[in-house]
Amino acid sequence: MTNQPKIPEHNTPPEKTEERPRIDSEKILGGASTVEIEHAGQRYLLRVTRENKLILTK
């Protein structure tokens, strides 16, 4: 029998869905298929795939 690695528990409970802000992707993308997002001095690229999924890359 092998020991499974223990998954660390989070110290804080996840936010409830109704407490999280929700923004429609169209509002962020504004009709474009890609947008640049600046966060903490870094630039990220948010894009829509051919399968209509979102990908965020650095």
Biopython code that builds the backbone (N, CA, C, O; Angstrom):
import numpy as np
from Bio.PDB.StructureBuilder import StructureBuilder

atoms = [
    (1, "MET", "N", (0.844, -1.180, 0.000)),
    (1, "MET", "CA", (0.000, 0.000, 0.000)),
    (1, "MET", "C", (0.882, 1.233, 0.000)),
    (1, "MET", "O", (1.801, 1.339, 0.812)),
    (2, "THR", "N", (0.612, 2.173, -0.907)),
    (2, "THR", "CA", (1.406, 3.399, -0.981)),
    (2, "THR", "C", (0.670, 4.540, -0.312)),
    (2, "THR", "O", (-0.559, 4.608, -0.333)),
    (3, "ASN", "N", (1.427, 5.418, 0.272)),
    (3, "ASN", "CA", (0.825, 6.595, 0.906)),
    (3, "ASN", "C", (0.561, 7.670, -0.129)),
    (3, "ASN", "O", (1.460, 8.034, -0.888)),
    (4, "GLN", "N", (-0.645, 8.175, -0.171)),
    (4, "GLN", "CA", (-1.002, 9.269, -1.061)),
    (4, "GLN", "C", (-0.514, 10.570, -0.460)),
    (4, "GLN", "O", (-0.611, 10.757, 0.753)),
    (5, "PRO", "N", (0.020, 11.496, -1.293)),
    (5, "PRO", "CA", (0.426, 12.796, -0.735)),
    (5, "PRO", "C", (-0.790, 13.530, -0.188)),
    (5, "PRO", "O", (-1.866, 13.522, -0.787)),
    (6, "LYS", "N", (-0.594, 14.160, 0.958)),
    (6, "LYS", "CA", (-1.698, 14.881, 1.594)),
    (6, "LYS", "C", (-1.887, 16.227, 0.911)),
    (6, "LYS", "O", (-0.923, 16.963, 0.702)),
    (7, "ILE", "N", (-3.109, 16.543, 0.567)),
    (7, "ILE", "CA", (-3.429, 17.820, -0.065)),
    (7, "ILE", "C", (-3.523, 18.873, 1.026)),
    (7, "ILE", "O", (-4.283, 18.709, 1.981)),
    (8, "PRO", "N", (-2.747, 19.974, 0.894)),
    (8, "PRO", "CA", (-2.788, 20.994, 1.946)),
    (8, "PRO", "C", (-4.153, 21.653, 2.025)),
    (8, "PRO", "O", (-4.794, 21.907, 1.005)),
    (9, "GLU", "N", (-4.586, 21.925, 3.237)),
    (9, "GLU", "CA", (-5.860, 22.609, 3.444)),
    (9, "GLU", "C", (-5.636, 24.106, 3.397)),
    (9, "GLU", "O", (-4.585, 24.599, 3.808)),
    (10, "HIS", "N", (-6.626, 24.830, 2.894)),
    (10, "HIS", "CA", (-6.552, 26.285, 2.865)),
    (10, "HIS", "C", (-6.904, 26.839, 4.230)),
    (10, "HIS", "O", (-7.792, 26.320, 4.907)),
    (11, "ASN", "N", (-6.211, 27.894, 4.637)),
    (11, "ASN", "CA", (-6.488, 28.507, 5.932)),
    (11, "ASN", "C", (-7.771, 29.319, 5.928)),
    (11, "ASN", "O", (-8.430, 29.446, 6.960)),
    (12, "THR", "N", (-8.131, 29.872, 4.772)),
    (12, "THR", "CA", (-9.330, 30.689, 4.679)),
    (12, "THR", "C", (-10.347, 29.989, 3.801)),
    (12, "THR", "O", (-9.988, 29.397, 2.784)),
    (13, "PRO", "N", (-11.615, 30.052, 4.183)),
    (13, "PRO", "CA", (-12.635, 29.413, 3.343)),
    (13, "PRO", "C", (-12.805, 30.170, 2.035)),
    (13, "PRO", "O", (-12.643, 31.390, 2.006)),
    (14, "PRO", "N", (-13.132, 29.462, 0.943)),
    (14, "PRO", "CA", (-13.347, 30.162, -0.332)),
    (14, "PRO", "C", (-14.550, 31.088, -0.225)),
    (14, "PRO", "O", (-15.494, 30.834, 0.524)),
    (15, "GLU", "N", (-14.487, 32.178, -1.001)),
    (15, "GLU", "CA", (-15.603, 33.125, -0.998)),
    (15, "GLU", "C", (-16.857, 32.451, -1.550)),
    (15, "GLU", "O", (-16.779, 31.590, -2.427)),
    (16, "LYS", "N", (-17.990, 32.848, -1.034)),
    (16, "LYS", "CA", (-19.243, 32.353, -1.587)),
    (16, "LYS", "C", (-19.463, 33.002, -2.942)),
    (16, "LYS", "O", (-19.101, 34.161, -3.144)),
    (17, "THR", "N", (-20.049, 32.268, -3.863)),
    (17, "THR", "CA", (-20.243, 32.759, -5.226)),
    (17, "THR", "C", (-20.990, 34.083, -5.267)),
    (17, "THR", "O", (-20.641, 34.972, -6.045)),
    (18, "GLU", "N", (-22.005, 34.218, -4.442)),
    (18, "GLU", "CA", (-22.801, 35.449, -4.479)),
    (18, "GLU", "C", (-22.036, 36.652, -3.949)),
    (18, "GLU", "O", (-22.473, 37.784, -4.156)),
    (19, "GLU", "N", (-20.906, 36.448, -3.269)),
    (19, "GLU", "CA", (-20.112, 37.558, -2.740)),
    (19, "GLU", "C", (-19.042, 38.036, -3.726)),
    (19, "GLU", "O", (-18.479, 39.117, -3.553)),
    (20, "ARG", "N", (-18.761, 37.238, -4.752)),
    (20, "ARG", "CA", (-17.739, 37.605, -5.728)),
    (20, "ARG", "C", (-18.294, 38.542, -6.785)),
    (20, "ARG", "O", (-19.422, 38.352, -7.240)),
    (21, "PRO", "N", (-17.523, 39.558, -7.189)),
    (21, "PRO", "CA", (-17.970, 40.386, -8.314)),
    (21, "PRO", "C", (-18.014, 39.542, -9.592)),
    (21, "PRO", "O", (-17.186, 38.652, -9.782)),
    (22, "ARG", "N", (-18.975, 39.825, -10.456)),
    (22, "ARG", "CA", (-19.082, 39.102, -11.719)),
    (22, "ARG", "C", (-19.113, 40.115, -12.849)),
    (22, "ARG", "O", (-19.902, 41.059, -12.824)),
    (23, "ILE", "N", (-18.247, 39.916, -13.847)),
    (23, "ILE", "CA", (-18.166, 40.800, -15.009)),
    (23, "ILE", "C", (-18.313, 39.946, -16.256)),
    (23, "ILE", "O", (-17.611, 38.946, -16.414)),
    (24, "ASP", "N", (-19.206, 40.328, -17.128)),
    (24, "ASP", "CA", (-19.387, 39.602, -18.382)),
    (24, "ASP", "C", (-18.124, 39.752, -19.228)),
    (24, "ASP", "O", (-17.555, 40.840, -19.310)),
    (25, "SER", "N", (-17.693, 38.679, -19.845)),
    (25, "SER", "CA", (-16.469, 38.704, -20.649)),
    (25, "SER", "C", (-16.555, 39.711, -21.793)),
    (25, "SER", "O", (-15.538, 40.283, -22.186)),
    (26, "GLU", "N", (-17.749, 39.935, -22.332)),
    (26, "GLU", "CA", (-17.907, 40.921, -23.414)),
    (26, "GLU", "C", (-17.541, 42.326, -22.940)),
    (26, "GLU", "O", (-17.029, 43.135, -23.714)),
    (27, "LYS", "N", (-17.803, 42.607, -21.676)),
    (27, "LYS", "CA", (-17.459, 43.910, -21.134)),
    (27, "LYS", "C", (-15.936, 44.079, -21.081)),
    (27, "LYS", "O", (-15.422, 45.169, -21.329)),
    (28, "ILE", "N", (-15.225, 43.007, -20.759)),
    (28, "ILE", "CA", (-13.759, 43.049, -20.704)),
    (28, "ILE", "C", (-13.166, 43.078, -22.112)),
    (28, "ILE", "O", (-12.264, 43.865, -22.398)),
    (29, "LEU", "N", (-13.678, 42.218, -22.981)),
    (29, "LEU", "CA", (-13.104, 42.074, -24.322)),
    (29, "LEU", "C", (-13.564, 43.164, -25.288)),
    (29, "LEU", "O", (-12.833, 43.509, -26.217)),
    (30, "GLY", "N", (-14.752, 43.706, -25.086)),
    (30, "GLY", "CA", (-15.256, 44.766, -25.953)),
    (30, "GLY", "C", (-15.307, 44.386, -27.418)),
    (30, "GLY", "O", (-15.059, 45.225, -28.284)),
    (31, "GLY", "N", (-15.626, 43.126, -27.710)),
    (31, "GLY", "CA", (-15.720, 42.679, -29.103)),
    (31, "GLY", "C", (-14.405, 42.179, -29.686)),
    (31, "GLY", "O", (-14.401, 41.604, -30.774)),
    (32, "ALA", "N", (-13.288, 42.384, -28.989)),
    (32, "ALA", "CA", (-11.984, 41.908, -29.467)),
    (32, "ALA", "C", (-11.795, 40.448, -29.051)),
    (32, "ALA", "O", (-12.472, 39.960, -28.146)),
    (33, "SER", "N", (-10.871, 39.759, -29.718)),
    (33, "SER", "CA", (-10.587, 38.375, -29.330)),
    (33, "SER", "C", (-9.424, 38.298, -28.341)),
    (33, "SER", "O", (-9.196, 37.251, -27.735)),
    (34, "THR", "N", (-8.688, 39.402, -28.173)),
    (34, "THR", "CA", (-7.599, 39.451, -27.195)),
    (34, "THR", "C", (-7.553, 40.824, -26.538)),
    (34, "THR", "O", (-7.861, 41.839, -27.163)),
    (35, "VAL", "N", (-7.165, 40.839, -25.268)),
    (35, "VAL", "CA", (-6.930, 42.092, -24.552)),
    (35, "VAL", "C", (-5.691, 41.930, -23.681)),
    (35, "VAL", "O", (-5.384, 40.830, -23.220)),
    (36, "GLU", "N", (-4.985, 43.029, -23.459)),
    (36, "GLU", "CA", (-3.854, 43.027, -22.541)),
    (36, "GLU", "C", (-4.343, 43.517, -21.187)),
    (36, "GLU", "O", (-5.108, 44.477, -21.098)),
    (37, "ILE", "N", (-3.892, 42.848, -20.142)),
    (37, "ILE", "CA", (-4.257, 43.221, -18.778)),
    (37, "ILE", "C", (-2.977, 43.495, -18.004)),
    (37, "ILE", "O", (-2.069, 42.664, -17.986)),
    (38, "GLU", "N", (-2.901, 44.660, -17.362)),
    (38, "GLU", "CA", (-1.762, 44.976, -16.496)),
    (38, "GLU", "C", (-2.130, 44.649, -15.071)),
    (38, "GLU", "O", (-3.195, 45.025, -14.583)),
    (39, "HIS", "N", (-1.221, 43.933, -14.401)),
    (39, "HIS", "CA", (-1.433, 43.575, -13.001)),
    (39, "HIS", "C", (-0.081, 43.549, -12.300)),
    (39, "HIS", "O", (0.815, 42.796, -12.683)),
    (40, "ALA", "N", (0.056, 44.374, -11.275)),
    (40, "ALA", "CA", (1.271, 44.423, -10.460)),
    (40, "ALA", "C", (2.528, 44.615, -11.319)),
    (40, "ALA", "O", (3.561, 43.987, -11.087)),
    (41, "GLY", "N", (2.409, 45.494, -12.311)),
    (41, "GLY", "CA", (3.558, 45.791, -13.161)),
    (41, "GLY", "C", (3.852, 44.738, -14.221)),
    (41, "GLY", "O", (4.833, 44.864, -14.954)),
    (42, "GLN", "N", (3.032, 43.717, -14.316)),
    (42, "GLN", "CA", (3.205, 42.662, -15.318)),
    (42, "GLN", "C", (2.086, 42.753, -16.344)),
    (42, "GLN", "O", (0.974, 43.177, -16.031)),
    (43, "ARG", "N", (2.393, 42.353, -17.567)),
    (43, "ARG", "CA", (1.404, 42.384, -18.636)),
    (43, "ARG", "C", (0.956, 40.967, -18.960)),
    (43, "ARG", "O", (1.782, 40.077, -19.163)),
    (44, "TYR", "N", (-0.351, 40.763, -19.008)),
    (44, "TYR", "CA", (-0.947, 39.468, -19.323)),
    (44, "TYR", "C", (-1.799, 39.607, -20.572)),
    (44, "TYR", "O", (-2.266, 40.698, -20.899)),
    (45, "LEU", "N", (-1.998, 38.499, -21.264)),
    (45, "LEU", "CA", (-2.827, 38.476, -22.458)),
    (45, "LEU", "C", (-4.012, 37.546, -22.205)),
    (45, "LEU", "O", (-3.834, 36.365, -21.906)),
    (46, "LEU", "N", (-5.221, 38.092, -22.327)),
    (46, "LEU", "CA", (-6.447, 37.309, -22.208)),
    (46, "LEU", "C", (-6.985, 37.124, -23.612)),
    (46, "LEU", "O", (-7.218, 38.099, -24.327)),
    (47, "ARG", "N", (-7.184, 35.873, -24.012)),
    (47, "ARG", "CA", (-7.679, 35.637, -25.367)),
    (47, "ARG", "C", (-8.771, 34.586, -25.385)),
    (47, "ARG", "O", (-8.870, 33.741, -24.495)),
    (48, "VAL", "N", (-9.593, 34.667, -26.434)),
    (48, "VAL", "CA", (-10.666, 33.704, -26.653)),
    (48, "VAL", "C", (-10.176, 32.696, -27.688)),
    (48, "VAL", "O", (-9.671, 33.077, -28.744)),
    (49, "THR", "N", (-10.327, 31.413, -27.382)),
    (49, "THR", "CA", (-9.892, 30.370, -28.308)),
    (49, "THR", "C", (-10.959, 30.100, -29.364)),
    (49, "THR", "O", (-12.061, 30.645, -29.293)),
    (50, "ARG", "N", (-10.633, 29.266, -30.336)),
    (50, "ARG", "CA", (-11.602, 28.867, -31.359)),
    (50, "ARG", "C", (-12.765, 28.097, -30.749)),
    (50, "ARG", "O", (-13.868, 28.089, -31.295)),
    (51, "GLU", "N", (-12.514, 27.449, -29.612)),
    (51, "GLU", "CA", (-13.565, 26.705, -28.918)),
    (51, "GLU", "C", (-14.354, 27.603, -27.964)),
    (51, "GLU", "O", (-15.163, 27.115, -27.175)),
    (52, "ASN", "N", (-14.116, 28.929, -28.037)),
    (52, "ASN", "CA", (-14.793, 29.929, -27.224)),
    (52, "ASN", "C", (-14.488, 29.786, -25.729)),
    (52, "ASN", "O", (-15.354, 30.007, -24.883)),
    (53, "LYS", "N", (-13.247, 29.415, -25.424)),
    (53, "LYS", "CA", (-12.784, 29.355, -24.037)),
    (53, "LYS", "C", (-11.797, 30.501, -23.822)),
    (53, "LYS", "O", (-11.232, 31.035, -24.776)),
    (54, "LEU", "N", (-11.598, 30.868, -22.560)),
    (54, "LEU", "CA", (-10.670, 31.948, -22.235)),
    (54, "LEU", "C", (-9.341, 31.386, -21.769)),
    (54, "LEU", "O", (-9.295, 30.405, -21.027)),
    (55, "ILE", "N", (-8.243, 32.024, -22.217)),
    (55, "ILE", "CA", (-6.904, 31.658, -21.772)),
    (55, "ILE", "C", (-6.195, 32.936, -21.349)),
    (55, "ILE", "O", (-6.192, 33.929, -22.076)),
    (56, "LEU", "N", (-5.593, 32.898, -20.158)),
    (56, "LEU", "CA", (-4.813, 34.017, -19.650)),
    (56, "LEU", "C", (-3.353, 33.579, -19.597)),
    (56, "LEU", "O", (-3.011, 32.611, -18.917)),
    (57, "THR", "N", (-2.488, 34.305, -20.324)),
    (57, "THR", "CA", (-1.061, 33.979, -20.336)),
    (57, "THR", "C", (-0.246, 35.195, -19.958)),
    (57, "THR", "O", (-0.689, 36.332, -20.116)),
    (58, "LYS", "N", (0.945, 34.945, -19.460)),
    (58, "LYS", "CA", (1.855, 36.005, -19.063)),
    (58, "LYS", "C", (2.766, 36.348, -20.220)),
    (58, "LYS", "O", (3.618, 37.228, -20.095)),
]
sb = StructureBuilder()
sb.init_structure("model")
sb.init_model(0)
sb.init_chain("A")
sb.init_seg("    ")
for serial, (resi, resn, name, xyz) in enumerate(atoms, 1):
    if name == "N":
        sb.init_residue(resn, " ", resi, " ")
    sb.init_atom(name, np.array(xyz, "f"), 0.0, 1.0, " ", f" {name:<3s}", serial, name[0])
structure = sb.get_structure()
